[in-house]
Amino acid sequence: MLEVKNVSKTYKMPKHEVHALKDVSFTAGPTGMVAVLGPSGSGKTTLMNILGALDSDFQGDVVVNGRSLKQAKGRDLDTHRRDTVGFVFQNFALVPSLSGQQNVELALELSRYNGRSARARELLEQMGLKGHTGKKVNRLSGGQKQRVAIARALANDPAIILADEPTGSMDSATGRQVMELLKELSRDKLVIVITHSPRLAEDYADRVVTMRDGEIVSDTEKSSGTTAPDGSLAQHRPARMSLAGAARHALRSLWIKKGRTIATALGTSIGIIGIALAIALASGASASFEAQIREVFPINNITVTPYSDDGAMPGMGFEPWSYEDIQSALEMSDQFSGYHANPSRALFAMGAGLDRELVDEGSWDSYTLRSPDTSRPVETVADIIYMGRLPEEGNAFEVVLSLNSANALVEEGEDLASLLGVPLYVRHLLGSEEPGVQPDQVTVEYEIVGITSANTFGDTLFLISDANIQLLEQQLGIDRQDMEFVGLTVYADASVGDVPEFIDELNRGQSRFTYVSTLESTIEGVNATLGTIRNVLIGLSSISILVALLMIAIVIFISVLEKTQEIGIIRAVGGRRADIRNIFFAEAAGVGLLSGLTGTGIAWVLSKLINAIASASLGGGPMGADASFEIARLSLPAAAGLVTVCMALSVVSGYIPARKAAAMDPVAALRHK
């Protein structure tokens, strides 16, 4: 039952008011065809919009099946449009990018109807469109389009059909076919036809309500319809499009505009590529450097520094240590196997070889061993002597070679044992304590007494712990008690099972020295530096991300303008404002997903290319990097995180366009061309 009670509608213009409806009242039964007749501007369409809950800004009331539209909230009005009324418009109001079946399914999707496809086909076949259900509506004739519109209006089995000039866009013969169809429907439903044709009203309507200037001037009833149930499928279930339905709608739109979608994704992926590469380079370089650092620094390598409250390694500003300080630090435990103290006078091994004349030349090419490490105490490899013996106690000029260093020195075809007892000449750079003074270079003769089974990262010469101190005493004539030291490294012996726990015990209960794992502190320092570089690169790339977000917002805004009538259609069949927002949020998320996948995919390919170049350049080189050297590594979690962030930011960028779309007046949207 439909009751229209004293309905008035006034449009306020800047300089005057237009009274579209003036105190309109009438009652209609549950079935039959009511023709609302009148010329253009008489208020017919305004009345239809109010009856269909497209326009809720009016005076008076409309009561449908005992429920007031005036007192209904927005969600209730959405449900009313979905379940109680079905619209048939003069211009069909079909989504041109969809097939006839998909247009009908759109209304069913809002009611979450199970078996939408079968229901849509059934309705279209009832409308005489068998064989045309899958065609795009822009390939259908005017009569066929209107039949699709009627099928959509019937999708949720509404109690009332509102038809606004249903024959206005077709020839008379097709128009009569449409009216015959509506007449047939009026046997079970209330069909209200808005028309300006007296002949159609006279031929088909059971009742004719004539309007002029917003008022009813006559109301003629030719016959009465029979009582029938209101036919509502689910009047108490709120209209709601599922998120999956919104996603399907959005993806369909993106596919239709696939050229623009791909171009937008490629443009917005530039920032993602930059960020992904920054993360990949920082991650890959960190892992590679960490692996190499672990080869350089044994786990039992411990750096000793003056005490600091936070346990961190201090900077270069602390006072130099005396030899007495070095001894005090060593006396903190009897589980040190060796140590290496760094005098303030720099002592650096430039190169070494078996031919003194070549070593004395002091050129890089003249050395067999280049920049050998002399800081590793021989006591740390006492249990892995492969050949020969350890240096005699206190002898600073006997040396044990790492296995890779020995292999570099031995002549082709000779046995490693041939190196034992042979002099090894090492070119040392001897720095000065005075700034600006050129360092001296001296060649020192050592005797090779042993070879370890250890292969080290780079060439390594193992000497007794105070070998460098003895060398300085010999070369400079300075007693160790008068020397100054700027660093100390100690080595835990094999009896120490848990080195981190051992370090904690050393630091516990004393406030003179700080013991830090050289390995871990070096890794932390490298990671901190790489993290800073990564953050700078991400910051620079973020500028392009902001531009990309603006681009996505513009694309979604254009999409809103293109789909204005479609927005009106969705609202007319019961869609909520939230459904409209979700559709455009899903569209923005789809662009973000494609951008993220494109950006991370390109970054992954570039990472592989960078690694290939790095392996070719560094593999087998002086750094000893192997063929699997990875300087860039983009992990799956990092890539997934980037894609997720890209989608989230895209949704944020689409917020304003989506909100604008949701706020559109459905009546104005339906009129949009």
Secondary structure as the mmCIF struct_conf table of DSSP 4:
data_model
#
loop_
_struct_conf.conf_type_id
_struct_conf.id
_struct_conf.beg_label_comp_id
_struct_conf.beg_label_asym_id
_struct_conf.beg_label_seq_id
_struct_conf.end_label_comp_id
_struct_conf.end_label_asym_id
_struct_conf.end_label_seq_id
STRN STRN1 LEU A 2 LYS A 12
HELX_LH_PP_P HELX_LH_PP_P1 MET A 13 MET A 13
BEND BEND1 PRO A 14 LYS A 15
STRN STRN2 GLU A 17 ALA A 28
BEND BEND2 PRO A 30 THR A 31
STRN STRN3 GLY A 32 LEU A 37
TURN_TY1_P TURN_TY1_P1 SER A 40 GLY A 41
BEND BEND3 SER A 42 GLY A 43
HELX_RH_AL_P HELX_RH_AL_P1 LYS A 44 LEU A 51
TURN_TY1_P TURN_TY1_P2 GLY A 52 ALA A 53
BEND BEND4 LEU A 54 LEU A 54
STRN STRN4 GLN A 59 VAL A 64
TURN_TY1_P TURN_TY1_P3 ASN A 65 GLY A 66
STRN STRN5 ARG A 67 SER A 68
BEND BEND5 LEU A 69 GLN A 71
HELX_RH_AL_P HELX_RH_AL_P2 GLY A 74 THR A 79
HELX_RH_PI_P HELX_RH_PI_P1 HIS A 80 THR A 84
STRN STRN6 VAL A 85 VAL A 88
TURN_TY1_P TURN_TY1_P4 GLN A 90 ASN A 91
TURN_TY1_P TURN_TY1_P5 PRO A 96 SER A 97
BEND BEND6 LEU A 98 LEU A 98
STRN STRN7 SER A 99 SER A 99
HELX_RH_AL_P HELX_RH_AL_P3 GLY A 100 LEU A 110
TURN_TY1_P TURN_TY1_P6 SER A 111 ARG A 112
TURN_TY1_P TURN_TY1_P7 ASN A 114 GLY A 115
HELX_RH_AL_P HELX_RH_AL_P4 ARG A 116 GLN A 126
TURN_TY1_P TURN_TY1_P8 MET A 127 GLY A 128
TURN_TY1_P TURN_TY1_P9 LYS A 130 GLY A 131
TURN_TY1_P TURN_TY1_P10 THR A 133 GLY A 134
BEND BEND7 LYS A 135 LYS A 135
STRN STRN8 LYS A 136 LYS A 136
HELX_RH_3T_P HELX_RH_3T_P1 VAL A 137 ARG A 139
BEND BEND8 LEU A 140 LEU A 140
HELX_RH_AL_P HELX_RH_AL_P5 GLY A 142 ALA A 153
TURN_TY1_P TURN_TY1_P11 LEU A 154 ASN A 156
BEND BEND9 ALA A 159 ALA A 159
STRN STRN9 ILE A 160 ASP A 164
BEND BEND10 GLU A 165 GLU A 165
TURN_TY1_P TURN_TY1_P12 PRO A 166 SER A 169
BEND BEND11 MET A 170 MET A 170
HELX_RH_AL_P HELX_RH_AL_P6 SER A 172 LEU A 185
TURN_TY1_P TURN_TY1_P13 SER A 186 ASP A 188
BEND BEND12 LYS A 189 LYS A 189
STRN STRN10 LEU A 190 THR A 195
BEND BEND13 HIS A 196 HIS A 196
HELX_RH_AL_P HELX_RH_AL_P7 PRO A 198 TYR A 204
BEND BEND14 ASP A 206 ASP A 206
STRN STRN11 ARG A 207 ARG A 212
TURN_TY1_P TURN_TY1_P14 ASP A 213 GLY A 214
STRN STRN12 GLU A 215 GLU A 221
HELX_LH_PP_P HELX_LH_PP_P2 GLY A 225 THR A 227
BEND BEND15 LEU A 233 LEU A 233
TURN_TY1_P TURN_TY1_P15 GLN A 235 HIS A 236
BEND BEND16 ARG A 237 ARG A 237
HELX_LH_PP_P HELX_LH_PP_P3 PRO A 238 ALA A 239
HELX_RH_AL_P HELX_RH_AL_P8 LEU A 243 ILE A 256
TURN_TY1_P TURN_TY1_P16 LYS A 257 LYS A 257
HELX_RH_AL_P HELX_RH_AL_P9 LYS A 258 VAL A 296
BEND BEND17 PHE A 297 PHE A 297
TURN_TY1_P TURN_TY1_P17 ILE A 299 ASN A 300
STRN STRN13 ASN A 301 PRO A 306
TURN_TY1_P TURN_TY1_P18 ASP A 309 ASP A 310
HELX_LH_PP_P HELX_LH_PP_P4 ALA A 312 PRO A 314
TURN_TY1_P TURN_TY1_P19 MET A 316 GLY A 317
BEND BEND18 PHE A 318 PHE A 318
HELX_LH_PP_P HELX_LH_PP_P5 GLU A 319 PRO A 320
STRN STRN14 TRP A 321 TRP A 321
HELX_LH_PP_P HELX_LH_PP_P6 SER A 322 SER A 322
HELX_RH_AL_P HELX_RH_AL_P10 TYR A 323 LEU A 330
TURN_TY1_P TURN_TY1_P20 GLU A 331 MET A 332
BEND BEND19 ASP A 334 ASP A 334
STRN STRN15 PHE A 336 PRO A 343
BEND BEND20 SER A 344 ARG A 345
STRN STRN16 LEU A 347 GLY A 353
BEND BEND21 LEU A 354 LEU A 354
HELX_RH_AL_P HELX_RH_AL_P11 ARG A 356 GLU A 361
HELX_RH_3T_P HELX_RH_3T_P2 TRP A 364 SER A 366
BEND BEND22 THR A 368 THR A 368
STRN STRN17 LEU A 369 ARG A 370
BEND BEND23 SER A 371 SER A 371
STRN STRN18 ASP A 373 ASP A 373
BEND BEND24 ARG A 376 ARG A 376
STRN STRN19 PRO A 377 PRO A 377
HELX_RH_3T_P HELX_RH_3T_P3 VAL A 378 ILE A 384
STRN STRN20 ILE A 385 GLY A 388
HELX_LH_PP_P HELX_LH_PP_P7 LEU A 390 GLU A 392
TURN_TY1_P TURN_TY1_P21 GLU A 393 GLY A 394
TURN_TY1_P TURN_TY1_P22 ALA A 396 PHE A 397
STRN STRN21 GLU A 398 LEU A 401
HELX_RH_AL_P HELX_RH_AL_P12 LEU A 403 LEU A 409
BEND BEND25 VAL A 410 VAL A 410
HELX_LH_PP_P HELX_LH_PP_P8 GLU A 411 GLU A 411
TURN_TY1_P TURN_TY1_P23 GLU A 412 GLY A 413
HELX_RH_3T_P HELX_RH_3T_P4 LEU A 416 LEU A 419
TURN_TY1_P TURN_TY1_P24 LEU A 420 GLY A 421
STRN STRN22 PRO A 423 LEU A 430
BEND BEND26 GLU A 433 GLU A 434
TURN_TY1_P TURN_TY1_P25 PRO A 435 GLY A 436
HELX_LH_PP_P HELX_LH_PP_P9 VAL A 437 PRO A 439
STRN STRN23 ASP A 440 THR A 452
BEND BEND27 SER A 453 SER A 453
BEND BEND28 PHE A 457 GLY A 458
STRN STRN24 THR A 460 THR A 460
STRN STRN25 LEU A 461 PHE A 462
STRN STRN26 LEU A 463 LEU A 463
TURN_TY1_P TURN_TY1_P26 SER A 465 ASP A 466
HELX_RH_AL_P HELX_RH_AL_P13 ALA A 467 LEU A 476
HELX_RH_3T_P HELX_RH_3T_P5 ARG A 480 ASP A 482
STRN STRN27 PHE A 485 ALA A 492
TURN_TY1_P TURN_TY1_P27 ALA A 494 SER A 495
BEND BEND29 GLY A 497 GLY A 497
HELX_RH_AL_P HELX_RH_AL_P14 VAL A 499 ASN A 507
TURN_TY1_P TURN_TY1_P28 ARG A 508 GLY A 509
BEND BEND30 SER A 511 ARG A 512
STRN STRN28 PHE A 513 SER A 517
HELX_RH_AL_P HELX_RH_AL_P15 THR A 518 GLU A 562
TURN_TY1_P TURN_TY1_P29 LYS A 563 LYS A 563
HELX_RH_AL_P HELX_RH_AL_P16 THR A 564 ALA A 572
TURN_TY1_P TURN_TY1_P30 VAL A 573 GLY A 574
HELX_RH_AL_P HELX_RH_AL_P17 ARG A 577 LEU A 618
STRN STRN29 GLY A 619 GLY A 619
TURN_TY1_P TURN_TY1_P31 GLY A 620 GLY A 620
BEND BEND31 GLY A 621 GLY A 621
TURN_TY1_P TURN_TY1_P32 PRO A 622 MET A 623
STRN STRN30 ALA A 625 ALA A 625
TURN_TY1_P TURN_TY1_P33 ALA A 627 SER A 628
BEND BEND32 ILE A 631 ILE A 631
HELX_RH_AL_P HELX_RH_AL_P18 LEU A 636 SER A 653
TURN_TY1_P TURN_TY1_P34 GLY A 654 GLY A 654
HELX_RH_AL_P HELX_RH_AL_P19 TYR A 655 ALA A 662
TURN_TY1_P TURN_TY1_P35 ALA A 663 ALA A 663
BEND BEND33 MET A 664 MET A 664
HELX_RH_AL_P HELX_RH_AL_P20 PRO A 666 ARG A 671
#
